Amino acid sequence: MSVTIVKNGLKTNGAVSRNNLEQIPNIAEQYFGRKHAEVNGDHFRLDAGFLNQYKGKKPNFGFNGLGELVYYRTYSRIASDGTKETFLDTLQRVVEGCYEIQRQHCLRLHIPWDYQKALTSAHEMFVRMWNFKFLPPGRGLWMMGTQFMWDRGSAALNNCGFVSTHDLMESDPAEPFCFLMDMSMLGVGVGFDTKGAGKIQIHRPANVKKKYKVPDSREGWVDSVRQLIQSYTNKAAEGELEFDYSSIRKDGETIKGFGGKASGAKILIELHNLIKNHMESKVGKTLDSVDITDLMNYIGRCVVAGNVRRTAEIAFGDADDIKYASMKNYKKTLLPSEISSFETVTGNIWAEALKASKNACPKAKLSDFDSTNIPHDRLAPAVETWNAMNHHRWASNNSIFANVGMDYKEISEQIAVNGEPGLIWLCNMRDYGRLVDGRQPGIDGRVMGSNPCVEQSLESYELCNLVETFPANHDDAEDYMRTLKFAYLYAKTVTLLPTHNPRTNQVTLRNRRIGLSQSGIVQAFAKFGRRAVIRDFCDAGYNEIRRWDEIYSEWLCIQKSIKVTSVKPSGTVSLVAGATPGIHHPEAATYWRRVRIAKDSVLVKILSDAGYHTEPSISDPDRTVVVRFAVSDERVRPVENVTIWEQMANAADYQRYWADNQVSCTVKFKLEERPEICRVLEAYEDQLKGISFLPHMGHGYAQAPYEPCKPEEVETYNSKIKPADYSAYIMEAVGSSYCDNDSCALQSGG
């Protein structure tokens, strides 16, 4: 059974239960002994004179205006007076929130706290963020310092997490699914495994109706799913649930705490029906790896449909689980000669669906393929798989637990088609920090998997606590060493504030795991030289972080961090700072970067007035406008000029000298490099902890996010652009994706 904690009459077993939904705990009250709102009078504040130096000023946002748009669209919250935050306001909120957590921690433990020393430190943290030497993850920019953080805890400050299903029999079978839903609704992406396959049998609920009124809260939605799953997995279940959705707020109403708009009850009703129908089909049987993945994907589909909240999922299955490996392979039952005909028909079905609705979920019928003459015994399973992919299986990247020494031939052939599956080597994750430090058996022995972008080694119920640094935005290595102090301090501070989940808190308190990441790595190679970056920024930088971990852990009276560095894939945060994402090369040296914005947003007029080209979206002309930016960085080689061997070497060197967690790297391969995939896996299997691949196929369609263009086109376009005036921007911002990477975030319907 799961652990139950009782405090002041409040019971919880990892998520708020139905019995106490009216008593949702205030984290500050439980941890610090009083609600944070009651201590705002002596809240840590930056000096007013210091802040006045930055009023009316604009930082050097990245990529010719793109970074500024991304900031306002994604991270600028509505302030208490109803206005929108400026970048100054956001950094003030973030820095003050960070140092206030430290202050409250020291007060709680009755250990020294020097306000003036903290103020000097906080000023320098602010300056280094303002100059884009480092930034919190998108989750931190959006949530650090908010009342939501104090009320509901630090989960929303974290990028992502992982949960294992291996103990389905020993604990509440609904718990892993509810953890994924709960964290996903906070914008946290979640990885999960299928190790619970075959461990839990499904029973039909007793033929008695049991009414359940779903509360209008994240906790209420999650608990409704818990009750539904338990009704099919607990022999002693009281009866069949009959849900009452009348309390759920209507579609479009404001969500005051987390931000964004409510989506209404429709998507929850659909989720309940999907789970119920799936469980009914499994009565008398055990859940297998495909069932576990489908149930998680139903939840991901629901969360993504919920407006502001975007998340991601990654599934990890055994390499020899054929059924799991075939979940997205509709070609498996077709003959090679039949695949082209099948894809022609399904392509037409997609086209018709897009005409009908932007978010259409196309469904094929056997009769749609009458003209192909494909026998039904091969056609039926292909259609079933194709429909499942479009309906919900798009929701996770399906990856495998790889083993050093395994045969990669079959896996490589699958990867060559569309990039899946990705791979992680659990033995390397458990027995190594940085590879240069040698094998240390069991150094991270409780690790069970990883997050969706695979930059963190994680135990079950553990979260990713990341920070992003930009080495190319520094003068030299000495300047970078100074930045690492404040990047480290931000990440370590996040571990001081509990989440609302006791299981997660238990792991966090034991590990204090953080992940200081680098973005713009190839820009740093171009600026300082590859050898110098590896030696002076990575190897020396890691030792500097460990030095600060000794100092601050001793002062704060907490555990040293089990691991401290990683490379995240990045995305929106790196755009704000003008950095290439993580360790990846850009698509081109000069290119068009297109961004989609709601047609009725004031942002459209702001950008149009500044000279940016805007046009209706081809796929959604009535609701969406596409804005075009011109980007140039000719110092950096585009990915099409970089072999898969060089990309793997970069990942391996960063795993060796920088990341004691992991390097998130998606290796782009050209068609002629497909035969090399098996060989690079064999060559680097003992030098990496995780890797994924993706075919390099160019943009291939109109209004692509990235499209190469000529240097003179960029120069001409940008010469006509004026500074954008965002003073009229009043639209409410939306939260960032879990890992700040558009390729990681789930997108509904595709």
C-alpha positions in Angstrom: 0.0 0.0 0.0 1.1 3.6 -0.5 2.4 5.7 2.3 -0.2 7.9 4.1 0.8 11.1 5.8 -1.6 12.6 8.4 -1.2 16.2 9.5 -3.9 18.3 11.1 -6.5 15.8 10.0 -5.3 16.0 6.3 -4.5 12.7 4.7 -2.7 12.2 1.4 -1.1 9.3 -0.3 0.9 11.2 -3.0 -2.1 13.1 -4.4 -5.0 14.8 -2.7 -7.7 12.2 -2.1 -11.4 12.7 -2.6 -12.0 12.9 1.2 -10.0 16.1 1.5 -10.5 18.0 -1.7 -12.1 20.8 0.2 -8.9 21.1 2.3 -6.2 21.4 -0.4 -3.0 22.1 1.6 -1.2 25.4 1.5 2.4 24.4 1.1 3.8 27.5 2.8 1.6 26.9 5.8 2.5 23.2 6.1 6.3 23.7 5.6 7.0 27.1 7.1 4.2 27.0 9.7 2.2 29.9 8.3 0.6 31.0 5.0 2.9 33.0 2.9 0.4 35.7 2.4 0.7 36.4 6.1 4.4 37.2 5.9 4.4 39.4 2.8 5.2 42.4 4.9 8.8 41.3 5.3 9.1 39.5 2.0 12.6 39.7 0.4 12.7 42.7 -2.0 15.3 43.9 -4.5 16.4 47.5 -3.8 14.2 50.1 -5.5 17.2 52.2 -6.6 18.8 49.2 -8.2 15.6 48.4 -10.1 15.2 52.0 -11.3 18.3 51.6 -13.4 16.4 49.1 -15.6 13.0 50.8 -15.9 12.2 51.7 -19.5 15.1 49.7 -20.8 15.0 46.6 -23.0 17.4 43.7 -22.8 19.1 42.3 -25.9 16.5 39.8 -26.8 17.6 37.1 -29.3 17.1 36.5 -33.0 16.1 40.0 -34.3 12.9 40.4 -32.3 11.8 36.8 -32.1 13.1 36.4 -28.6 11.1 39.5 -27.4 7.9 38.1 -29.0 8.5 34.7 -27.3 8.9 36.4 -24.0 5.7 38.4 -24.2 3.7 35.6 -25.7 4.9 32.9 -23.3 6.3 34.3 -20.0 4.7 37.7 -19.3 2.1 37.2 -16.6 -0.8 39.5 -15.7 0.4 41.5 -12.7 -1.7 42.3 -9.6 -2.7 45.7 -11.1 -4.0 44.1 -14.3 -1.1 45.2 -16.5 1.3 42.8 -18.2 4.7 42.1 -16.9 7.8 43.6 -18.6 11.0 41.6 -18.6 12.1 43.7 -15.6 9.0 42.7 -13.8 9.4 39.0 -14.6 13.1 39.0 -13.4 12.1 40.9 -10.2 9.4 38.3 -9.4 11.8 35.4 -10.2 14.8 36.7 -8.2 12.7 37.9 -5.2 10.9 34.5 -5.1 14.2 32.6 -5.2 15.7 34.5 -2.3 12.5 34.5 -0.3 12.5 30.7 -0.4 16.0 30.8 1.0 15.0 33.2 3.7 12.0 31.2 4.8 14.1 28.0 4.8 16.7 29.7 7.1 13.9 31.1 9.4 12.3 27.6 9.7 15.6 26.0 10.7 16.8 28.9 12.8 20.0 29.2 10.9 21.9 32.4 9.9 20.4 34.7 7.3 22.2 37.9 6.3 19.7 40.2 4.4 22.3 42.6 3.1 24.6 39.8 1.8 21.6 38.2 0.2 20.6 41.5 -1.4 24.1 41.9 -3.0 23.9 38.4 -4.3 20.4 38.8 -5.6 21.4 42.0 -7.5 24.1 40.0 -9.3 21.7 37.2 -10.1 19.3 39.7 -11.7 22.1 41.3 -13.8 23.3 38.0 -15.1 19.8 37.0 -16.1 19.2 40.4 -17.7 22.3 39.9 -19.8 21.2 36.4 -20.8 24.1 34.7 -19.2 21.7 32.3 -17.7 17.9 31.9 -17.2 15.6 29.7 -15.2 13.7 27.1 -17.2 10.5 28.3 -18.8 8.6 26.8 -15.8 10.6 29.1 -13.5 10.1 32.2 -15.6 6.3 31.5 -15.5 5.8 30.4 -11.9 8.8 31.4 -9.6 7.6 34.0 -7.1 3.9 33.6 -7.7 1.3 33.0 -5.0 0.5 29.7 -6.8 4.0 28.5 -6.0 3.5 29.3 -2.3 0.0 27.8 -2.2 0.6 24.6 -4.2 4.3 24.0 -3.9 7.3 23.7 -6.3 6.0 21.1 -8.7 5.1 23.8 -11.3 8.7 25.1 -11.1 10.0 21.8 -12.5 10.3 20.9 -16.1 9.5 17.2 -16.1 9.5 14.0 -14.2 9.3 10.2 -14.3 7.1 7.5 -12.8 7.5 3.7 -12.8 4.6 1.2 -13.0 6.8 -1.6 -11.7 5.0 -1.8 -8.3 1.3 -1.8 -9.5 0.5 -4.8 -7.3 2.2 -3.5 -4.1 0.6 0.0 -4.2 -2.4 1.8 -5.5 -2.6 0.7 -9.2 -4.0 4.2 -10.1 -1.1 6.1 -8.6 1.3 6.2 -11.6 -1.5 7.3 -13.9 -2.7 9.9 -11.5 0.9 11.2 -10.9 1.3 11.7 -14.7 -2.1 13.5 -14.9 -1.5 15.7 -11.9 2.0 16.8 -13.0 0.9 17.1 -16.6 -1.9 19.5 -15.6 0.9 21.7 -14.1 2.7 21.7 -17.4 5.3 19.1 -16.2 6.2 16.5 -18.8 6.3 12.9 -17.5 8.2 9.8 -18.6 6.9 6.4 -17.6 7.8 2.7 -18.1 5.7 -0.4 -18.8 7.3 -2.6 -16.1 3.9 -3.1 -14.6 2.7 -5.2 -17.5 1.0 -8.4 -16.4 0.9 -7.4 -12.8 -2.6 -6.2 -12.3 -5.9 -7.9 -13.2 -9.0 -6.0 -14.3 -12.4 -6.6 -12.6 -15.8 -5.3 -13.6 -17.2 -3.0 -10.8 -20.2 -4.2 -8.8 -23.5 -3.6 -10.5 -24.3 -0.7 -8.2 -24.3 2.9 -9.1 -22.0 5.1 -7.1 -22.4 8.9 -7.6 -19.3 11.1 -7.7 -19.5 14.9 -8.2 -16.3 16.0 -9.8 -14.8 19.1 -8.0 -13.7 22.1 -10.2 -10.0 21.8 -9.6 -6.9 20.0 -10.8 -7.0 17.8 -7.8 -10.7 17.0 -8.4 -10.1 15.9 -12.0 -7.1 13.7 -11.0 -9.1 12.1 -8.2 -12.0 11.3 -10.5 -9.5 9.3 -12.7 -8.1 7.7 -9.5 -11.6 6.6 -8.5 -12.4 5.3 -12.0 -9.2 3.2 -12.3 -9.6 1.9 -8.8 -13.2 0.7 -9.5 -11.7 -1.7 -12.1 -8.5 -2.7 -10.2 -9.9 -3.2 -6.7 -11.9 -6.3 -6.1 -13.6 -4.5 -3.1 -14.7 -1.6 -5.3 -18.1 -0.3 -4.1 -19.7 -0.1 -7.6 -19.8 1.6 -11.0 -19.1 5.3 -10.9 -21.7 7.8 -12.2 -20.0 11.2 -12.6 -21.7 14.6 -12.0 -19.9 17.3 -14.0 -22.1 20.2 -13.0 -19.5 21.9 -10.8 -16.9 22.3 -13.5 -16.5 25.8 -14.8 -17.5 26.6 -18.4 -15.2 26.6 -21.4 -13.3 29.9 -21.7 -13.5 31.0 -18.1 -10.3 32.3 -16.5 -8.0 30.0 -14.4 -6.7 32.5 -11.9 -4.0 30.5 -10.2 -2.1 28.7 -12.9 -3.2 31.0 -15.7 -5.0 30.5 -19.0 -8.6 29.6 -19.7 -10.8 26.7 -18.6 -11.7 24.0 -21.2 -15.0 22.9 -19.8 -16.1 19.4 -18.8 -16.1 17.9 -22.4 -12.5 16.7 -22.4 -12.8 15.1 -19.0 -16.0 13.3 -20.0 -14.2 11.9 -23.0 -11.2 10.8 -20.9 -13.5 9.0 -18.5 -15.2 7.2 -21.4 -11.9 6.2 -23.0 -10.7 4.7 -19.7 -13.9 2.9 -19.0 -14.2 1.4 -22.5 -10.6 0.3 -22.3 -11.0 -1.3 -18.9 -14.2 -3.1 -20.0 -12.3 -4.7 -22.9 -9.7 -6.0 -20.4 -12.1 -7.5 -17.8 -10.6 -10.8 -16.6 -7.2 -10.0 -18.1 -4.1 -8.2 -17.0 -2.9 -4.9 -18.3 0.0 -5.4 -20.7 2.6 -2.8 -21.9 0.3 -1.5 -24.7 -2.6 -1.0 -22.2 -0.3 0.9 -19.9 0.9 3.1 -22.7 -2.6 3.7 -24.1 -4.0 4.7 -20.7 -1.2 7.2 -20.2 -1.7 8.5 -23.7 -5.5 9.0 -23.1 -4.5 11.2 -20.2 -1.9 13.1 -22.2 -4.5 13.7 -24.9 -6.9 15.1 -22.4 -4.3 17.5 -20.8 -3.2 18.9 -24.2 -6.8 19.6 -25.1 -7.1 21.7 -22.0 -6.0 25.0 -23.5 -3.1 26.5 -21.4 -1.5 23.3 -20.3 1.0 21.7 -22.6 3.0 18.7 -21.6 4.9 15.7 -23.0 5.2 12.0 -22.4 7.8 9.4 -23.1 7.2 5.7 -22.7 10.0 3.2 -22.0 9.5 -0.4 -22.8 11.7 -3.5 -23.0 13.7 -3.8 -26.2 12.3 -7.4 -26.8 8.7 -6.4 -26.3 7.4 -6.9 -29.8 3.9 -5.8 -29.1 5.0 -2.5 -27.5 7.5 -1.9 -30.3 4.7 -2.3 -32.9 2.3 0.2 -31.3 2.8 2.8 -34.1 3.9 0.5 -36.9 0.9 0.2 -39.1 3.2 -1.1 -41.9 4.0 -4.3 -40.0 1.1 -6.4 -41.5 1.3 -4.9 -45.0 3.3 -6.1 -47.9 5.9 -3.6 -49.2 3.8 -3.3 -52.4 0.7 -2.3 -50.3 2.2 0.4 -48.2 2.1 3.1 -50.9 -1.6 2.6 -51.6 -2.4 2.5 -47.9 -0.6 5.8 -47.3 -2.2 7.5 -50.3 -5.7 6.7 -48.9 -4.8 7.8 -45.4 -3.2 11.0 -46.7 -6.5 11.8 -48.4 -8.4 11.1 -45.2 -6.1 13.6 -43.3 -6.6 16.2 -46.0 -10.3 16.0 -45.7 -10.2 16.1 -41.9 -8.1 19.3 -42.0 -10.6 21.0 -44.3 -13.4 20.2 -41.8 -11.6 21.2 -38.6 -8.2 22.4 -37.5 -8.1 19.9 -34.6 -9.7 17.1 -36.5 -8.9 13.5 -35.5 -9.3 11.5 -38.7 -10.5 7.9 -38.5 -10.2 5.4 -41.3 -12.7 2.6 -42.1 -12.0 -0.6 -44.0 -14.3 0.5 -46.8 -12.1 3.5 -47.4 -9.5 1.1 -48.9 -11.8 -0.8 -51.3 -9.8 0.5 -54.2 -6.5 -0.9 -52.9 -7.5 -4.6 -52.9 -5.5 -5.1 -49.7 -6.8 -8.3 -48.0 -8.7 -7.6 -44.8 -6.5 -9.8 -42.7 -3.6 -7.5 -43.3 -5.6 -4.3 -43.7 -7.6 -4.5 -40.4 -4.7 -4.4 -38.0 -3.0 -1.6 -40.1 -6.2 0.5 -39.9 -6.6 -0.1 -36.2 -3.0 1.0 -35.5 -3.2 4.0 -37.8 -6.4 5.1 -36.1 -4.9 4.7 -32.6 -1.9 6.7 -33.7 -4.0 9.6 -34.8 -6.3 9.4 -31.8 -3.9 9.1 -28.9 -0.7 7.3 -29.5 0.9 10.4 -30.9 1.0 11.5 -27.2 4.2 9.8 -26.3 7.6 9.2 -27.8 7.9 5.4 -27.4 11.5 4.5 -26.5 13.3 1.5 -25.2 15.6 0.4 -22.4 18.8 -0.6 -24.3 21.6 -2.8 -23.0 25.3 -2.4 -23.7 26.2 -5.2 -26.1 22.8 -5.8 -27.6 22.1 -6.2 -31.3 20.9 -2.8 -32.7 20.2 -4.0 -36.2 16.4 -4.3 -35.9 16.1 -1.2 -33.8 18.2 0.8 -36.3 15.9 -0.2 -39.1 12.9 1.1 -37.2 14.8 4.4 -36.4 15.6 4.8 -40.0 11.9 5.2 -40.9 10.8 8.0 -38.5 13.3 8.2 -35.7 11.6 6.0 -33.1 12.4 4.4 -30.8 14.8 6.5 -28.7 17.2 4.6 -26.4 18.4 4.9 -22.8 21.0 2.8 -21.1 19.8 2.3 -17.6 23.1 0.6 -16.5 25.1 3.7 -17.5 22.6 6.0 -15.8 22.9 4.1 -12.5 26.7 3.4 -12.4 28.1 6.7 -13.8 28.1 10.4 -13.2 30.3 12.1 -15.7 32.0 9.4 -17.8 35.4 11.0 -17.2 35.1 10.2 -13.5 34.9 6.4 -14.2 32.4 3.7 -13.2 31.0 4.0 -9.7 28.6 1.1 -9.3 25.3 2.1 -7.8 26.2 5.8 -7.5 22.6 6.5 -8.7 21.3 3.0 -8.2 17.6 3.9 -7.6 17.2 5.4 -11.1 14.3 3.9 -13.0 14.1 6.0 -16.1 14.2 9.5 -17.5 12.1 12.5 -18.5 10.6 13.0 -21.9 13.7 14.8 -23.3 16.1 12.4 -21.6 18.4 14.9 -19.9 17.8 13.7 -16.3 18.4 10.4 -14.6 15.3 10.0 -12.4 13.9 7.8 -9.7 10.2 7.0 -9.8 8.2 10.1 -8.8 11.2 12.4 -9.1 11.1 15.7 -11.0 13.6 17.6 -13.2 14.9 20.8 -11.7 16.8 22.5 -14.5 18.5 25.8 -15.2 19.9 27.1 -18.5 23.3 28.7 -19.0 24.5 30.3 -22.2 28.3 30.0 -22.5 28.5 31.9 -25.8 27.0 35.0 -24.1 30.1 35.3 -21.8 33.4 37.1 -22.3 35.5 34.2 -21.2 35.6 31.1 -19.0 36.2 33.2 -15.8 33.0 35.1 -16.5 31.2 31.8 -17.0 32.4 30.4 -13.7 30.8 33.4 -11.9 27.5 32.7 -13.7 27.5 29.1 -12.5 27.3 30.2 -8.9 24.0 31.9 -9.5 22.6 29.3 -11.8 23.5 26.7 -9.2 21.9 28.7 -6.4 18.6 29.1 -8.3 18.3 25.3 -8.9 19.3 24.4 -5.4 16.8 26.8 -4.0 14.0 25.1 -5.9 14.7 22.0 -3.9 14.0 23.9 -0.6 10.3 24.3 -1.3 8.3 21.1 -1.2 5.9 19.9 -3.8 2.3 18.8 -3.0 3.3 15.2 -3.5 4.9 13.3 -0.5 6.5 10.7 -2.7 8.2 13.3 -4.8 9.4 15.2 -1.7 10.9 12.0 -0.2 13.0 11.6 -3.4 13.9 15.3 -3.6 15.1 15.5 0.0 17.3 12.4 -0.4 18.8 13.4 -3.8 18.5 17.2 -4.2 19.1 16.4 -7.9 19.5 19.5 -10.1 20.5 20.0 -13.7 22.6 23.0 -14.8 22.4 22.9 -18.6 24.1 24.7 -21.5 22.5 26.1 -24.6 24.2 27.7 -27.6 26.9 25.0 -27.4 27.8 25.1 -31.0 27.8 29.0 -30.8 30.3 28.6 -28.0 32.4 26.2 -30.2 32.5 28.9 -32.9 33.4 31.7 -30.4 35.9 30.0 -28.1 36.9 26.8 -30.0 35.7 23.3 -29.3 38.7 22.2 -27.2 38.5 25.3 -25.0 34.8 24.9 -24.3 35.2 21.3 -23.3 38.2 22.0 -21.1 37.5 25.5 -19.7 33.7 25.7 -19.6 32.7 22.0 -19.2 35.4 20.2 -17.2 36.4 23.2 -15.1 32.8 24.4 -14.8 31.6 21.0 -13.4 34.2 21.2 -10.7 33.2 24.8 -9.9 29.5 23.7 -9.5 30.6 20.9 -7.1 32.6 23.5 -5.1 29.5 25.7 -4.7 27.5 22.6 -3.8 29.8 21.9 -0.9 29.5 25.5 0.3 25.8 26.1 0.0 24.7 22.6 1.2 26.7 23.1 4.4 25.1 26.6 4.9 21.6 25.4 4.2 22.1 22.2 6.2 20.9 19.9 3.4 22.2 17.0 1.4 24.7 17.6 -1.4 23.1 17.0 -4.8 23.5 13.5 -6.2 23.9 14.9 -9.7 24.2 18.5 -10.9 24.6 18.9 -14.6 22.8 18.0 -17.8 22.1 19.3 -21.3 18.5 20.0 -22.0 17.2 20.4 -25.6 15.7 23.9 -24.9 13.5 25.8 -27.2 11.6 28.9 -26.1 14.0 29.9 -23.4 17.0 29.7 -25.8 15.0 31.8 -28.3 14.6 34.6 -25.7 18.3 34.6 -25.1 19.4 34.2 -28.8 21.0 30.8 -28.3 20.8 27.7 -30.4 19.0 25.0 -28.6 21.1 22.8 -26.3 23.8 20.9 -28.1 22.0 21.0 -31.5 23.1 22.7 -34.7 20.6 25.1 -36.3 18.6 24.1 -39.3 20.5 26.7 -41.5 23.0 29.5 -41.1 20.3 32.0 -42.4 16.7 31.1 -42.3 13.1 32.2 -42.0 11.6 31.5 -38.6 7.8 31.5 -38.6 5.6 31.8 -35.5 1.8 31.3 -35.3 -0.3 33.7 -33.3 -4.1 34.0 -32.8 -5.6 36.3 -35.5 -7.4 38.4 -32.9 -4.3 39.0 -30.8 -3.0 42.5 -30.4 0.4 41.0 -31.1 -0.5 40.8 -34.7 -0.9 44.5 -35.1 2.2 45.2 -33.0 4.4 43.1 -35.2 2.8 44.3 -38.4 3.4 47.9 -37.4 7.0 47.1 -36.7 7.4 45.8 -40.3 7.2 42.0 -39.8 5.5 40.1 -42.6 2.2 38.5 -41.5 -0.1 36.3 -43.5 -3.1 34.0 -42.8 -2.2 30.5 -41.8 -2.9 28.1 -44.7 -4.2 25.4 -42.3 -6.3 27.8 -40.2 -6.9 31.1 -42.0 -9.9 32.2 -40.0 -8.2 31.9 -36.6 -4.4 32.0 -37.0 -1.8 34.4 -38.5 1.8 33.4 -39.3 4.5 36.0 -38.5 7.9 35.7 -40.2 11.3 36.5 -38.7 14.7 36.5 -40.4 17.5 34.9 -38.5 21.3 34.8 -39.2 24.2 33.2 -37.5 26.7 32.3 -40.2 29.4 31.4 -37.7 27.6 28.2 -36.9 27.4 25.3 -39.3 23.8 24.1 -40.1 22.9 20.5 -39.2 22.8 19.4 -42.8 26.6 19.9 -43.0 27.2 17.9 -39.8 27.5 14.1 -40.0 25.8 11.8 -37.5 29.3 10.8 -36.3 30.2 14.4 -35.3 26.8 14.8 -33.6 27.4 11.6 -31.6 30.9 12.7 -30.7 29.6 16.1 -29.4 27.1 14.3 -27.2 29.7 11.8 -25.9 32.1 14.5 -25.0 29.5 16.5 -23.1 28.5 13.2 -21.4 32.1 12.7 -20.5 33.2 16.2 -19.3 29.9 18.0 -18.4 26.8 16.0 -17.7 26.6 13.7 -14.7 22.9 13.4 -15.5 22.5 13.1 -19.2 22.8 14.9 -22.6 19.6 15.3 -24.5 20.6 15.0 -28.1 18.4 14.2 -31.1 20.8 13.2 -33.9 19.6 14.3 -37.4 20.5 11.8 -40.1 20.4 12.2 -43.9 18.9 9.4 -46.0 22.3 8.2 -47.1 23.3 7.9 -43.4 20.7 5.4 -42.5 23.1 2.4 -42.7 25.3 4.2 -40.2 22.8 4.3 -37.4 23.5 0.7 -36.2 27.3 1.4 -36.3 27.1 4.6 -34.3 25.0 2.9 -31.6 27.6 0.1 -31.4 30.4 2.6 -31.2 28.9 4.9 -28.6 26.7 2.6 -26.4 29.2 2.8 -23.5 29.7 6.5 -23.8 26.1 7.7 -23.6 23.1 7.4 -21.3 20.5 8.2 -23.9 20.1 9.2 -27.5 17.4 9.8 -30.1 17.4 10.2 -33.9 15.3 12.1 -36.5 15.5 12.0 -40.3 16.8 15.2 -41.8 14.2 15.8 -44.6 14.1 19.6 -45.0 11.0 21.7 -44.2 8.9 20.1 -47.0 5.8 22.2 -46.7 4.4 25.7 -46.9 4.8 28.0 -43.9 7.3 25.7 -42.2 8.7 26.8 -38.8 12.2 26.9 -40.3 13.0 27.5 -43.9 16.6 28.2 -45.2 17.0 31.5 -47.1 19.9 33.6 -48.5 21.9 36.0 -46.4 21.0 38.9 -48.5 17.3 38.1 -47.9 17.8 38.3 -44.2 19.7 41.6 -44.5 17.1 43.2 -46.7 14.2 42.0 -44.5 15.7 43.1 -41.2 16.7 46.5 -42.6 13.0 47.4 -42.8 12.1 46.3 -39.2 11.5 48.8 -36.5 11.5 48.1 -32.8 8.2 46.5 -31.8 6.2 48.5 -29.3 4.6 46.0 -26.9 2.9 48.6 -24.6 -0.5 47.7 -26.0 -0.1 44.1 -25.3 -2.9 43.1 -23.0 -3.6 39.4 -23.9 -3.2 37.0 -21.1 0.0 34.9 -21.4 0.1 31.1 -21.5 2.3 28.7 -19.6 5.3 27.2 -21.3 5.7 23.6 -22.3 7.2 21.2 -19.8 10.6 21.1 -21.3 10.6 24.3 -23.3 11.1 22.5 -26.5 8.4 22.5 -29.2 9.6 19.1 -30.5 9.0 17.7 -27.0 5.6 19.2 -26.2 2.6 17.2 -27.2 0.5 18.7 -29.9 -3.1 17.5 -30.2 -4.3 15.8 -33.4 -1.0 15.0 -35.1 
